[in-house]
Structure formats: structure tokens, C-alpha cells
Amino acid sequence: MLTHLLFKADFYQRIGGLSVFKGLIVLDLGCGNGEDTRKISKFAKKVVGLDIYQDQEWSKKTKKNIKFVIGKSEKLPFKNKEFSGLFLKDVLHHVDNMEKTMIEIKRVTSKEAKIILIEGNRYNPMFFIHMTKIRGHEHLSQKKFKELILKYFPNAKFIHFESHFVPFIGEKLFKQIIKFEKFLGRFFFLQPYLSYNVALINLE
């Protein structure tokens, strides 16, 4: 449990923190069990978590500024420009149609909305074996991810980093792993193979 908290705290820090959503109305698209939704709610004015199925954890995470909704990314049940922030993590490779999903993301967010899109890298060595070959997750390559995002958000900026959750190890060892992952990120030739691709839109 402690290593999971360390992993999440480090992950949020790598993408610049969730405080970028302070005072905004945010859509957590593909929210799963609502863990990220709850974290975002600490900063956002309101956050809506959407997924195709209701999760039993939703009832435990609901509070005044959180709402959970069932829906599909290709046809979001929201008005045009309803959100001033959007968060999406590990969702694009699961949707039926990525192009329609991106069109909907563009539709429901305002022009100046702060958007964070996160996707695992298909050609990260660990992800390719564990997630693609064994579990059948069709992650995007770094090139495909950039092409898709830039088609709809030409002003997007990209960051790439190595980050893995390793269960059943102690806190001290996990902190050393995090340090090593950050060290790997310094090498230019490793950039195409780092585990996460992130698009930051309207974020410096």
C-alpha cells in the first residue's frame, strides 16, 4: 500500500502535479475506480469521472465536487466546451475509435482548457512483454501517440518518462527504483523507449 502511494505521488509529480486543475471544471475520462478523480477533486472546482462501467469504488469516493457518469468516449454525454480541464490516463488504447474520442475531447473542452493525456509506450521493453504480448494491451508507439494528439491539438507539448509500480518491495528499495528511473530519463537515445508518453495542452 505504501509503495503504491509513493508510486502515485511520484507519477503526479512527473506530469507537473494535479494543482494545474485548481479552480477548474475537469473531466477525468476513463476514470476506472475513481482514484485519480478523487486526487483531482482536491484542486478542481468540480470533477466528473466517466467510464463505460460503474465501479463499486465510486460510492466510496463521491463527495460534494465529484460526480461519476457512465458513458463512452466516442459520444460523451456533455455539452460543447463544458470542461476547462481534462485528464486521461491509459485509456486511448482501450477505446473503440481513437479518432472519434479525440474529436469528442476537443468538443467538450474550452479553447484554453488544461489537458493532460497519458498513454503507455508500446515499445517500452517491460510494457511490450508484460502489457502487449501477455495481456494484449495495444499501446501506441511514441510516434503514433504524437501524430494522433498533434492532429487535434497542434500546440501540445510532450514529455516522456520511465515509471513502473513494483509491488511487494520495501519503501527504501522502491525509492531507489524511482531514482534509477529518473536517471534513465536523462539519456536522449532512451527517450523513444521510456514507459510513458504524456501530452500537455495549454500547460507550460
Backbone as CSV, one residue per row, in Angstrom:
resi,resn,N_x,N_y,N_z,CA_x,CA_y,CA_z,C_x,C_y,C_z
1,MET,0.834,-1.211,0.000,0.000,0.000,0.000,0.867,1.260,0.000
2,LEU,1.917,1.267,0.829,2.782,2.440,0.907,3.521,2.668,-0.399
3,THR,4.008,1.581,-1.027,4.712,1.742,-2.299,3.771,2.258,-3.389
4,HIS,2.492,1.856,-3.326,1.520,2.364,-4.305,1.336,3.870,-4.139
5,LEU,1.272,4.341,-2.902,1.138,5.777,-2.640,2.372,6.528,-3.117
6,LEU,3.548,5.947,-2.908,4.789,6.567,-3.376,4.809,6.634,-4.898
7,PHE,4.366,5.545,-5.532,4.310,5.498,-6.989,3.396,6.581,-7.542
8,LYS,2.182,6.703,-6.975,1.228,7.692,-7.463,1.724,9.114,-7.231
9,ALA,2.300,9.366,-6.064,2.809,10.705,-5.755,3.919,11.083,-6.732
10,ASP,4.818,10.146,-7.016,5.904,10.401,-7.960,5.359,10.589,-9.369
11,PHE,4.356,9.792,-9.736,3.773,9.885,-11.075,3.152,11.256,-11.299
12,TYR,2.366,11.721,-10.332,1.746,13.044,-10.452,2.810,14.137,-10.555
13,GLN,3.885,13.974,-9.816,4.964,14.969,-9.838,5.617,15.001,-11.220
14,ARG,5.759,13.835,-11.857,6.402,13.760,-13.179,5.608,14.508,-14.245
15,ILE,4.276,14.562,-14.090,3.451,15.250,-15.094,3.176,16.698,-14.711
16,GLY,3.828,17.169,-13.658,3.695,18.565,-13.263,2.729,18.801,-12.125
17,GLY,2.145,17.734,-11.581,1.226,17.870,-10.464,-0.201,18.115,-10.918
18,LEU,-1.144,17.808,-10.051,-2.562,17.988,-10.375,-3.088,19.366,-9.981
19,SER,-2.255,20.172,-9.375,-2.674,21.525,-8.978,-2.953,22.409,-10.189
20,VAL,-2.534,21.955,-11.387,-2.834,22.712,-12.616,-4.338,22.813,-12.839
21,PHE,-5.099,21.926,-12.194,-6.555,21.922,-12.347,-7.255,22.765,-11.279
22,LYS,-6.509,23.543,-10.542,-7.085,24.334,-9.457,-8.181,25.272,-9.972
23,GLY,-9.366,25.150,-9.380,-10.488,26.026,-9.714,-11.185,25.705,-11.017
24,LEU,-10.802,24.598,-11.684,-11.375,24.267,-12.986,-12.479,23.218,-12.868
25,ILE,-13.255,23.094,-13.939,-14.241,22.022,-14.070,-13.598,20.962,-14.953
26,VAL,-13.319,19.801,-14.375,-12.441,18.816,-15.014,-13.187,17.522,-15.329
27,LEU,-12.895,16.959,-16.489,-13.381,15.637,-16.854,-12.236,14.644,-16.723
28,ASP,-12.429,13.625,-15.881,-11.488,12.507,-15.784,-12.044,11.415,-16.679
29,LEU,-11.531,11.356,-17.899,-12.081,10.485,-18.931,-11.472,9.088,-18.836
30,GLY,-12.332,8.091,-18.590,-11.842,6.736,-18.364,-11.322,6.615,-16.945
31,CYS,-12.158,6.980,-15.998,-11.718,7.174,-14.608,-11.502,5.881,-13.834
32,GLY,-11.976,4.741,-14.355,-11.785,3.480,-13.640,-12.432,3.508,-12.270
33,ASN,-11.643,3.220,-11.238,-12.192,3.178,-9.875,-12.301,4.546,-9.214
34,GLY,-11.886,5.596,-9.926,-12.043,6.953,-9.408,-10.899,7.439,-8.542
35,GLU,-9.784,6.706,-8.506,-8.651,7.125,-7.678,-8.106,8.482,-8.123
36,ASP,-7.873,8.626,-9.436,-7.370,9.906,-9.940,-8.432,11.003,-9.800
37,THR,-9.683,10.636,-9.973,-10.782,11.596,-9.820,-10.742,12.242,-8.441
38,ARG,-10.581,11.403,-7.446,-10.535,11.903,-6.070,-9.329,12.815,-5.850
39,LYS,-8.197,12.455,-6.414,-6.996,13.283,-6.265,-7.189,14.644,-6.939
40,ILE,-7.781,14.629,-8.125,-8.034,15.880,-8.853,-9.006,16.764,-8.090
41,SER,-9.971,16.153,-7.406,-11.005,16.909,-6.687,-10.439,17.777,-5.564
42,LYS,-9.224,17.489,-5.136,-8.602,18.297,-4.095,-8.248,19.692,-4.605
43,PHE,-8.181,19.828,-5.936,-7.813,21.105,-6.547,-8.937,21.695,-7.402
44,ALA,-9.676,20.842,-8.093,-10.676,21.315,-9.048,-11.915,21.872,-8.358
45,LYS,-12.592,22.775,-9.043,-13.883,23.266,-8.570,-14.904,22.127,-8.620
46,LYS,-14.836,21.369,-9.716,-15.713,20.211,-9.882,-15.001,19.218,-10.787
47,VAL,-15.160,17.923,-10.525,-14.575,16.908,-11.396,-15.610,15.827,-11.669
48,VAL,-15.717,15.497,-12.939,-16.630,14.442,-13.377,-15.794,13.255,-13.843
49,GLY,-16.011,12.098,-13.232,-15.336,10.883,-13.660,-16.259,10.075,-14.541
50,LEU,-15.771,9.700,-15.736,-16.595,8.932,-16.674,-15.902,7.638,-17.053
51,ASP,-16.682,6.561,-17.098,-16.182,5.284,-17.599,-17.357,4.504,-18.178
52,ILE,-17.051,3.429,-18.903,-18.129,2.683,-19.567,-18.908,1.803,-18.601
53,TYR,-18.298,1.498,-17.450,-18.990,0.711,-16.436,-18.878,1.394,-15.076
54,GLN,-19.882,1.210,-14.258,-19.822,1.732,-12.898,-18.897,0.856,-12.064
55,ASP,-18.043,1.483,-11.287,-17.125,0.773,-10.402,-17.662,0.822,-8.974
56,GLN,-17.515,-0.259,-8.249,-18.025,-0.318,-6.880,-17.340,0.685,-5.952
57,GLU,-16.156,1.155,-6.364,-15.432,2.125,-5.549,-15.996,3.533,-5.661
58,TRP,-16.824,3.793,-6.683,-17.346,5.149,-6.882,-18.084,5.655,-5.653
59,SER,-18.889,4.808,-5.057,-19.697,5.233,-3.912,-18.829,5.629,-2.718
60,LYS,-17.630,5.092,-2.655,-16.725,5.407,-1.551,-15.959,6.713,-1.801
61,LYS,-15.902,7.136,-3.063,-15.104,8.305,-3.416,-15.933,9.538,-3.741
62,THR,-17.245,9.420,-3.711,-18.120,10.551,-4.022,-18.081,11.593,-2.905
63,LYS,-17.946,12.847,-3.283,-18.074,13.953,-2.343,-18.667,15.140,-3.078
64,LYS,-18.750,16.275,-2.430,-19.519,17.410,-2.949,-19.144,17.813,-4.365
65,ASN,-17.844,17.843,-4.675,-17.427,18.320,-6.002,-17.054,17.193,-6.957
66,ILE,-17.500,15.956,-6.666,-17.245,14.814,-7.542,-18.568,14.238,-8.044
67,LYS,-18.601,13.919,-9.331,-19.752,13.241,-9.917,-19.235,12.138,-10.829
68,PHE,-19.842,10.970,-10.782,-19.466,9.869,-11.659,-20.578,9.603,-12.666
69,VAL,-20.158,9.332,-13.913,-21.102,9.153,-15.006,-20.674,7.942,-15.840
70,ILE,-21.655,7.191,-16.321,-21.380,6.090,-17.244,-21.544,6.614,-18.669
71,GLY,-20.576,6.324,-19.537,-20.668,6.777,-20.913,-19.484,6.300,-21.730
72,LYS,-19.540,6.536,-23.034,-18.466,6.134,-23.942,-17.698,7.360,-24.413
73,SER,-16.412,7.173,-24.604,-15.552,8.294,-25.006,-15.871,8.798,-26.404
74,GLU,-16.436,7.929,-27.254,-16.744,8.329,-28.628,-18.019,9.172,-28.735
75,LYS,-18.813,9.199,-27.660,-20.038,10.003,-27.653,-20.287,10.474,-26.228
76,LEU,-19.552,11.482,-25.822,-19.610,11.959,-24.449,-20.928,12.681,-24.164
77,PRO,-21.554,12.403,-23.029,-22.859,12.999,-22.693,-22.730,14.397,-22.073
78,PHE,-21.982,15.261,-22.753,-21.742,16.605,-22.220,-21.911,17.648,-23.320
79,LYS,-22.132,18.891,-22.892,-22.292,19.999,-23.824,-20.946,20.417,-24.407
80,ASN,-20.990,21.147,-25.491,-19.779,21.709,-26.081,-19.075,22.623,-25.077
81,LYS,-17.764,22.506,-24.990,-16.922,23.380,-24.152,-17.347,23.373,-22.675
82,GLU,-17.858,22.250,-22.200,-18.335,22.171,-20.822,-17.201,22.143,-19.798
83,PHE,-16.011,21.686,-20.230,-14.914,21.500,-19.278,-13.741,22.430,-19.551
84,SER,-13.155,22.920,-18.449,-11.954,23.763,-18.556,-10.695,22.971,-18.202
85,GLY,-10.878,21.674,-17.982,-9.748,20.787,-17.725,-10.126,19.363,-18.087
86,LEU,-9.131,18.566,-18.492,-9.402,17.171,-18.824,-8.176,16.328,-18.508
87,PHE,-8.425,15.170,-17.914,-7.359,14.234,-17.549,-7.699,12.876,-18.129
88,LEU,-6.728,12.263,-18.799,-6.929,10.947,-19.384,-5.650,10.140,-19.206
89,LYS,-5.767,8.968,-18.592,-4.591,8.129,-18.360,-4.877,6.686,-18.758
90,ASP,-4.027,6.164,-19.638,-4.097,4.760,-20.053,-5.469,4.373,-20.580
91,VAL,-6.031,5.224,-21.422,-7.383,4.985,-21.931,-7.406,4.821,-23.457
92,LEU,-6.620,5.590,-24.174,-6.723,5.639,-25.631,-6.625,4.274,-26.294
93,HIS,-5.747,3.407,-25.799,-5.598,2.098,-26.442,-6.754,1.154,-26.132
94,HIS,-7.657,1.567,-25.243,-8.820,0.745,-24.903,-10.070,1.129,-25.697
95,VAL,-10.127,2.342,-26.220,-11.364,2.815,-26.845,-11.595,2.151,-28.199
96,ASP,-12.857,2.137,-28.640,-13.200,1.531,-29.925,-12.679,2.370,-31.095
97,ASN,-12.690,3.681,-30.923,-12.281,4.565,-32.016,-11.531,5.767,-31.450
98,MET,-10.220,5.791,-31.621,-9.398,6.866,-31.054,-9.677,8.213,-31.717
99,GLU,-9.942,8.205,-33.013,-10.209,9.460,-33.718,-11.497,10.110,-33.198
100,LYS,-12.548,9.327,-33.037,-13.799,9.862,-32.502,-13.621,10.341,-31.063
101,THR,-12.813,9.623,-30.311,-12.543,10.027,-28.926,-11.842,11.372,-28.890
102,MET,-10.873,11.582,-29.755,-10.158,12.858,-29.790,-11.085,13.993,-30.235
103,ILE,-11.966,13.714,-31.183,-12.935,14.722,-31.624,-13.832,15.130,-30.460
104,GLU,-14.261,14.152,-29.655,-15.108,14.436,-28.510,-14.354,15.199,-27.415
105,ILE,-13.089,14.843,-27.201,-12.271,15.583,-26.234,-12.188,17.048,-26.645
106,LYS,-11.961,17.271,-27.928,-11.880,18.636,-28.458,-13.219,19.366,-28.286
107,ARG,-14.292,18.670,-28.517,-15.631,19.283,-28.459,-16.009,19.727,-27.052
108,VAL,-15.770,18.873,-26.056,-16.266,19.161,-24.705,-15.334,20.048,-23.880
109,THR,-14.158,20.386,-24.420,-13.229,21.248,-23.687,-13.182,22.640,-24.299
110,SER,-13.001,23.628,-23.445,-12.894,25.008,-23.920,-11.548,25.207,-24.625
111,LYS,-11.438,26.301,-25.356,-10.229,26.568,-26.146,-8.980,26.631,-25.283
112,GLU,-9.103,27.166,-24.086,-7.958,27.320,-23.193,-7.890,26.233,-22.114
113,ALA,-8.646,25.170,-22.283,-8.682,24.105,-21.280,-7.301,23.499,-21.060
114,LYS,-7.027,23.167,-19.824,-5.770,22.499,-19.472,-6.005,20.992,-19.556
115,ILE,-5.233,20.350,-20.422,-5.475,18.942,-20.743,-4.197,18.132,-20.551
116,ILE,-4.351,16.983,-19.886,-3.240,16.050,-19.712,-3.672,14.696,-20.259
117,LEU,-2.955,14.216,-21.290,-3.245,12.928,-21.904,-2.044,12.012,-21.705
118,ILE,-2.260,10.852,-21.107,-1.171,9.939,-20.749,-1.439,8.568,-21.354
119,GLU,-0.407,8.009,-21.971,-0.547,6.696,-22.597,0.757,5.921,-22.455
120,GLY,0.645,4.644,-22.121,1.828,3.796,-22.057,2.481,3.664,-23.417
121,ASN,3.789,3.521,-23.437,4.560,3.412,-24.673,4.640,1.946,-25.114
122,ARG,4.122,1.660,-26.271,4.101,0.289,-26.789,5.480,-0.353,-26.779
123,TYR,6.509,0.427,-27.111,7.839,-0.155,-27.283,8.759,0.008,-26.075
124,ASN,8.169,0.317,-24.930,8.937,0.180,-23.704,9.154,-1.321,-23.490
125,PRO,10.404,-1.774,-23.247,10.672,-3.218,-23.142,9.795,-3.949,-22.148
126,MET,9.561,-3.355,-20.970,8.740,-4.022,-19.964,7.269,-4.048,-20.375
127,PHE,6.774,-2.930,-20.890,5.379,-2.866,-21.311,5.109,-3.815,-22.479
128,PHE,6.059,-3.890,-23.431,5.840,-4.700,-24.623,5.680,-6.177,-24.261
129,ILE,6.478,-6.641,-23.310,6.383,-8.045,-22.890,5.163,-8.262,-21.994
130,HIS,5.072,-7.459,-20.951,4.035,-7.668,-19.934,2.650,-7.245,-20.409
131,MET,2.556,-6.034,-20.995,1.251,-5.488,-21.340,0.786,-5.876,-22.749
132,THR,1.679,-5.786,-23.742,1.273,-6.063,-25.118,1.208,-7.557,-25.409
133,LYS,2.306,-8.271,-25.187,2.360,-9.685,-25.544,1.556,-10.577,-24.599
134,ILE,1.652,-10.324,-23.301,0.984,-11.197,-22.338,-0.473,-10.793,-22.112
135,ARG,-0.729,-9.495,-21.914,-2.073,-9.050,-21.552,-2.875,-8.471,-22.716
136,GLY,-2.239,-8.309,-23.878,-2.965,-7.889,-25.067,-3.320,-6.424,-25.155
137,HIS,-2.634,-5.566,-24.398,-2.872,-4.130,-24.475,-2.160,-3.542,-25.694
138,GLU,-2.913,-2.941,-26.584,-2.326,-2.383,-27.807,-1.965,-0.914,-27.613
139,HIS,-0.944,-0.674,-26.791,-0.485,0.693,-26.565,0.008,1.326,-27.866
140,LEU,0.013,2.648,-27.886,0.535,3.382,-29.034,2.037,3.541,-28.923
141,SER,2.696,3.537,-30.065,4.112,3.901,-30.068,4.213,5.400,-29.811
142,GLN,5.399,5.861,-29.459,5.588,7.287,-29.222,5.245,8.094,-30.472
143,LYS,5.632,7.595,-31.635,5.357,8.288,-32.892,3.861,8.390,-33.159
144,LYS,3.133,7.277,-32.998,1.686,7.275,-33.246,0.952,8.164,-32.248
145,PHE,1.414,8.147,-31.009,0.801,8.987,-29.979,0.918,10.464,-30.352
146,LYS,2.105,10.879,-30.744,2.321,12.281,-31.113,1.494,12.664,-32.333
147,GLU,1.458,11.800,-33.322,0.692,12.090,-34.537,-0.790,12.280,-34.214
148,LEU,-1.331,11.410,-33.390,-2.746,11.497,-33.023,-3.053,12.784,-32.272
149,ILE,-2.254,13.111,-31.282,-2.513,14.296,-30.460,-2.351,15.574,-31.270
150,LEU,-1.277,15.670,-32.053,-0.995,16.897,-32.811,-2.033,17.165,-33.890
151,LYS,-2.697,16.137,-34.346,-3.758,16.303,-35.346,-4.894,17.161,-34.795
152,TYR,-5.157,17.045,-33.510,-6.267,17.767,-32.878,-5.815,18.922,-31.983
153,PHE,-4.587,18.819,-31.460,-4.046,19.862,-30.590,-2.621,20.198,-31.030
154,PRO,-2.480,21.027,-32.075,-1.154,21.339,-32.624,-0.218,22.022,-31.638
155,ASN,-0.770,22.611,-30.573,0.064,23.309,-29.590,0.533,22.401,-28.451
156,ALA,0.247,21.102,-28.544,0.597,20.175,-27.464,2.104,20.075,-27.280
157,LYS,2.506,19.963,-26.036,3.905,19.708,-25.703,3.978,18.291,-25.131
158,PHE,5.139,17.648,-25.299,5.259,16.246,-24.911,6.397,16.025,-23.927
159,ILE,6.154,15.127,-22.988,7.203,14.673,-22.095,7.151,13.145,-22.067
160,HIS,8.284,12.534,-21.752,8.386,11.085,-21.708,9.194,10.711,-20.477
161,PHE,8.738,9.697,-19.770,9.478,9.288,-18.580,9.258,7.812,-18.269
162,GLU,10.166,7.277,-17.473,10.094,5.884,-17.041,9.443,5.826,-15.673
163,SER,8.425,4.970,-15.541,7.735,4.838,-14.263,7.017,3.498,-14.218
164,HIS,7.315,2.705,-13.189,6.670,1.405,-13.035,6.320,1.188,-11.575
165,PHE,5.157,0.606,-11.350,4.805,0.208,-9.998,5.326,-1.205,-9.755
166,VAL,6.112,-1.359,-8.711,6.676,-2.664,-8.363,6.125,-3.073,-6.995
167,PRO,5.184,-4.007,-6.946,4.588,-4.405,-5.657,5.518,-5.302,-4.843
168,PHE,5.174,-5.460,-3.605,5.833,-6.416,-2.709,7.308,-6.107,-2.443
169,ILE,7.682,-4.835,-2.476,9.035,-4.470,-2.081,8.945,-3.363,-1.036
170,GLY,10.028,-3.143,-0.319,10.036,-2.156,0.740,10.129,-0.726,0.217
171,GLU,9.842,0.213,1.121,9.845,1.633,0.767,11.223,2.099,0.297
172,LYS,12.273,1.710,1.005,13.628,2.168,0.665,14.043,1.702,-0.730
173,LEU,13.770,0.437,-1.033,14.130,-0.092,-2.353,13.320,0.583,-3.449
174,PHE,12.032,0.830,-3.175,11.194,1.464,-4.187,11.680,2.884,-4.480
175,LYS,12.130,3.599,-3.468,12.662,4.945,-3.675,13.918,4.904,-4.532
176,GLN,14.715,3.867,-4.381,15.910,3.709,-5.204,15.541,3.426,-6.659
177,ILE,14.467,2.659,-6.853,13.984,2.386,-8.205,13.533,3.670,-8.880
178,ILE,12.825,4.513,-8.131,12.378,5.797,-8.673,13.573,6.643,-9.089
179,LYS,14.605,6.677,-8.285,15.820,7.429,-8.623,16.449,6.898,-9.903
180,PHE,16.488,5.580,-10.032,17.079,4.959,-11.220,16.253,5.288,-12.463
181,GLU,14.921,5.273,-12.331,14.059,5.610,-13.463,14.292,7.042,-13.925
182,LYS,14.456,7.943,-12.992,14.735,9.339,-13.348,16.096,9.464,-14.035
183,PHE,17.049,8.663,-13.586,18.375,8.645,-14.206,18.284,8.194,-15.662
184,LEU,17.474,7.177,-15.939,17.311,6.683,-17.308,16.744,7.766,-18.224
185,GLY,15.878,8.594,-17.674,15.243,9.637,-18.465,16.184,10.720,-18.961
186,ARG,17.406,10.744,-18.460,18.372,11.755,-18.873,19.026,11.450,-20.221
187,PHE,18.923,10.212,-20.664,19.626,9.800,-21.876,18.736,9.966,-23.099
188,PHE,19.195,10.784,-24.026,18.414,11.111,-25.221,18.050,9.861,-26.026
189,PHE,19.002,8.932,-26.174,18.763,7.758,-27.005,17.735,6.796,-26.405
190,LEU,17.409,6.975,-25.117,16.407,6.127,-24.476,15.005,6.719,-24.540
191,GLN,14.888,7.974,-24.946,13.598,8.657,-24.950,12.487,7.891,-25.684
192,PRO,12.754,7.306,-26.863,11.675,6.599,-27.583,11.181,5.341,-26.884
193,TYR,11.887,4.898,-25.832,11.540,3.635,-25.190,11.069,3.801,-23.742
194,LEU,11.015,5.029,-23.255,10.553,5.254,-21.893,9.076,4.873,-21.768
195,SER,8.666,4.485,-20.583,7.375,3.802,-20.426,6.135,4.661,-20.650
196,TYR,6.228,5.966,-20.410,5.027,6.804,-20.552,5.235,7.966,-21.508
197,ASN,4.239,8.169,-22.347,4.163,9.332,-23.231,3.063,10.237,-22.700
198,VAL,3.353,11.522,-22.565,2.396,12.458,-21.992,2.272,13.686,-22.900
199,ALA,1.039,14.073,-23.181,0.783,15.303,-23.928,0.209,16.341,-22.949
200,LEU,0.819,17.514,-22.944,0.360,18.613,-22.108,-0.170,19.709,-23.026
201,ILE,-1.420,20.067,-22.853,-2.068,21.040,-23.736,-2.468,22.259,-22.914
202,ASN,-2.015,23.419,-23.350,-2.222,24.681,-22.654,-1.562,24.668,-21.270
203,LEU,-0.485,23.907,-21.160,0.299,23.846,-19.930,1.756,24.132,-20.285
204,GLU,2.376,25.001,-19.508,3.775,25.317,-19.770,4.660,24.265,-19.123
